[in-house]
Amino acid sequence: HDWRDPKTFDLGDVGDFALVLGDTEKSLQRITDQAGEWPHLAAIGGDHTVTLALLRALARRVGPVGLVHFDAHVDTWRGAAGQDYWHGSVFYHAIEEQLIDPKRTIQIGIRSPVEREVVEWTLGKGVTILSAQDVHASPIAEVAQRIHAVVGAQPAYLTFDIDALDPA
């Protein structure tokens, strides 16, 4: 079957990724290996940390990709509470590991307080940030045009964190 042909596209739930409980780095490696077995993958649910592993698997196949990231947070912090890998550092590592092209990355709906250093680092890498206020003040067609202008027609990864809509 050709996954690009909607007439022959099969979709199935392959279950959860196996983890190494209590070890984030080993879990990321395990998820990367499992995700690499699929030529096309849509992942739903889980902590945003899993995105790093999925980007690693994707970049092995196609190289750095663009990123369309809907979220309330930029997720480009270096680390927190002594942890290098956590849900707030996903795109920091993705940029540093050259899994995504920051100049083809757009973050949409950002509304949380962010340290100036983090925002400056993120913007300095070339990431485009559309705040929640920017999105609310713009027609949807304008936001879509901006996304396309940043990401272009090359391969891109789409990720959506529910707190882009629901802070609870």
C-alpha positions as CSV (number, residue, x, y, z in Angstrom):
1,H,0.0,0.0,0.0
2,D,1.1,3.5,-0.7
3,W,0.5,5.7,2.4
4,R,0.3,8.8,0.2
5,D,-2.7,7.3,-1.7
6,P,-6.0,7.8,0.3
7,K,-7.5,4.8,-1.6
8,T,-4.9,2.4,-0.3
9,F,-4.0,4.1,3.0
10,D,-4.4,1.8,5.9
11,L,-4.7,3.3,9.4
12,G,-4.4,1.2,12.5
13,D,-3.7,1.6,16.2
14,V,-0.4,-0.1,16.9
15,G,-0.6,0.4,20.6
16,D,1.6,2.2,23.0
17,F,5.4,2.6,22.7
18,A,7.4,0.5,25.2
19,L,9.2,2.6,27.8
20,V,12.0,2.2,30.3
21,L,10.1,3.5,33.3
22,G,12.0,6.0,35.4
23,D,14.6,6.6,32.7
24,T,13.7,9.4,30.3
25,E,16.8,9.1,28.1
26,K,16.5,5.4,27.6
27,S,12.7,5.7,27.0
28,L,13.4,8.3,24.3
29,Q,15.9,5.9,22.6
30,R,13.4,3.1,22.8
31,I,10.6,5.2,21.3
32,T,12.9,6.5,18.6
33,D,13.8,2.9,17.6
34,Q,10.1,1.8,17.6
35,A,8.9,4.8,15.7
36,G,11.7,4.3,13.1
37,E,10.0,1.0,12.1
38,W,7.0,2.9,10.5
39,P,7.2,4.8,7.2
40,H,4.4,7.1,8.3
41,L,3.2,7.6,11.9
42,A,0.5,9.7,13.6
43,A,1.1,9.7,17.3
44,I,-1.7,10.8,19.7
45,G,-1.4,11.4,23.4
46,G,1.4,11.3,25.8
47,D,3.7,13.8,27.4
48,H,5.2,16.3,24.8
49,T,8.6,14.7,25.6
50,V,7.8,11.9,23.2
51,T,7.9,14.3,20.3
52,L,11.7,14.5,20.6
53,A,11.9,10.7,20.0
54,L,9.5,10.9,17.1
55,L,11.5,13.8,15.5
56,R,14.7,11.7,15.9
57,A,13.1,8.8,14.1
58,L,11.8,11.1,11.3
59,A,15.1,13.0,10.9
60,R,16.9,9.7,10.4
61,R,14.8,9.2,7.3
62,V,14.4,12.6,5.8
63,G,16.8,15.0,7.6
64,P,15.7,18.2,9.4
65,V,12.1,19.1,9.0
66,G,10.0,22.1,9.4
67,L,7.8,22.3,12.5
68,V,4.3,23.6,13.1
69,H,3.8,23.7,16.9
70,F,0.5,24.7,18.5
71,D,1.1,25.2,22.2
72,A,0.8,27.6,25.1
73,H,4.6,27.2,25.8
74,V,7.7,27.5,23.6
75,D,9.2,24.2,25.0
76,T,12.7,25.5,24.3
77,W,14.0,25.6,27.9
78,R,17.4,23.8,28.4
79,G,16.3,21.8,31.4
80,A,14.5,21.9,34.7
81,A,15.0,20.6,38.2
82,G,18.2,18.9,37.2
83,Q,16.6,17.1,34.2
84,D,18.0,17.7,30.7
85,Y,15.1,16.0,29.0
86,W,11.5,17.0,29.9
87,H,8.4,18.3,28.1
88,G,9.7,21.9,28.2
89,S,13.0,21.1,26.5
90,V,11.8,19.2,23.5
91,F,12.4,21.8,20.9
92,Y,15.6,23.1,22.5
93,H,17.0,19.6,21.9
94,A,15.4,19.3,18.5
95,I,17.1,22.5,17.3
96,E,20.5,21.6,18.9
97,E,20.4,18.1,17.4
98,Q,19.4,19.5,14.0
99,L,16.2,17.5,13.9
100,I,14.2,20.5,12.9
101,D,15.0,23.6,10.8
102,P,14.4,26.5,13.1
103,K,13.9,28.9,10.2
104,R,11.1,26.6,9.1
105,T,9.6,26.4,12.6
106,I,6.5,28.3,13.7
107,Q,5.0,28.2,17.2
108,I,1.4,29.2,17.4
109,G,-0.7,30.2,20.4
110,I,2.2,30.9,22.8
111,R,0.8,32.7,25.9
112,S,2.8,31.5,28.9
113,P,5.3,33.7,30.7
114,V,8.8,32.9,29.4
115,E,12.2,34.1,30.6
116,R,13.7,36.7,28.3
117,E,16.8,34.5,27.8
118,V,14.7,31.6,26.5
119,V,12.7,33.8,24.1
120,E,15.9,35.5,22.8
121,W,17.5,32.1,22.2
122,T,14.4,30.8,20.4
123,L,14.0,33.8,18.2
124,G,17.8,34.0,17.7
125,K,17.7,30.5,16.2
126,G,15.2,31.7,13.6
127,V,12.0,30.3,15.1
128,T,8.8,32.3,14.4
129,I,6.4,32.8,17.4
130,L,2.8,33.7,17.0
131,S,1.4,34.6,20.4
132,A,-2.1,33.7,21.4
133,Q,-2.9,37.4,21.1
134,D,-1.5,37.5,17.6
135,V,-3.7,34.5,16.6
136,H,-6.9,35.9,18.2
137,A,-6.4,39.3,16.5
138,S,-5.9,37.7,13.0
139,P,-8.2,36.0,10.6
140,I,-7.6,32.3,10.4
141,A,-6.7,32.6,6.7
142,E,-3.9,35.0,7.7
143,V,-2.5,32.6,10.3
144,A,-2.6,29.8,7.8
145,Q,-0.8,31.9,5.2
146,R,1.9,32.8,7.8
147,I,2.4,29.1,8.7
148,H,2.8,28.2,5.0
149,A,5.2,31.2,4.4
150,V,7.4,29.9,7.3
151,V,7.2,26.2,6.7
152,G,7.0,26.1,2.9
153,A,6.2,22.9,1.0
154,Q,9.1,20.7,2.3
155,P,8.5,18.0,4.9
156,A,7.2,19.2,8.3
157,Y,6.1,17.8,11.6
158,L,2.8,18.9,13.1
159,T,2.4,18.8,16.9
160,F,-0.5,20.1,19.0
161,D,-0.4,20.5,22.8
162,I,-3.9,20.6,24.2
163,D,-3.0,23.6,26.4
164,A,-3.0,25.7,23.2
165,L,-6.8,25.6,23.7
166,D,-7.4,24.5,27.3
167,P,-5.2,25.6,30.1
168,A,-6.6,23.0,32.4
